[in-house]
Amino acid sequence: MEIKKIIKICLVKMGEKDFLDNPTLTDVQQEIKDKLLSAFNVAYSEAVTDLMPLITKEKVNVVGGEVDCTALTKQMVHPVRLEDARGVKHRYHVMPTFITTDFDGEGVLTYAYAPDEYQFGDTFEDLRFTAETLAEGTLAVYYFASRAFDLASVHDDNFRTAVKKQKYKGREIVLKERRWG
């Protein structure tokens, strides 16, 4: 899906006329478009760092019991697992720019990472989120920045509810049987 589609949904929910296809935009229209794009990037970043992380695996070299996090291909938010070349999990400690562990050599680091920033013409490919869900998050950030706290609260609640539904979609939630005495 295109970022443009998400911003169009935002405009409709704001009660604004869809001006995105106009060849030239007024200063006010350009400002709204830029603010919505920034709000989208903040909302998506929050969703994938706090609620539904983006996870990747990467081969790393452990030298002197340390993994250099600045050499990773993506910006790490937090590590999930560190394994040696044989697939054995190892304990680790996170430092500001590196991870310490108890082995040396080749390994595989599984970690959550921060997303890249999207531009207006980009295509969005995270299938875990619908355009409607991201529009709610975008509007929550937009209205919060505009100091319309009531509207921000409504859209934030809708956004968080939709993300949590998606996060637990298809999973059974089983409560343990309790004795009442």
C-alpha angles and dihedrals in degrees: 000000000000125000086230090064092054092049090048089055089050091052091051092049090048091053091243126140114254103254099160095103093053112114091227128028129209118239091258093050092048090050092051091047092049093046092049091050091051090046090051091053091050094047094047092046090051092048095052097041099043109021113022110010126209106238128198138169123224135179111242137183115231109209120181090351092302135112115204105226093190089067093059117113093233133039105265119224095181138335120252104184140353120203133176123233091276092055096254113146117234134196118248142184122215119229126179097272105006145033122235121212142163101255141058130218136041119354145157121242118199111198145161113244139197117250124245117253114263126225126213097262096044126115117237114218107177102118093191091079131058123217089247092054093050091046089056091051091046092052092047091057093041094052092043090054089047090052093242091135098171092056091042091054093051094049092043091054091049091048096049092045092052093047092049091049090052092045093056097032112136095011122115115229109212121191117206115247111254132202116232111204 
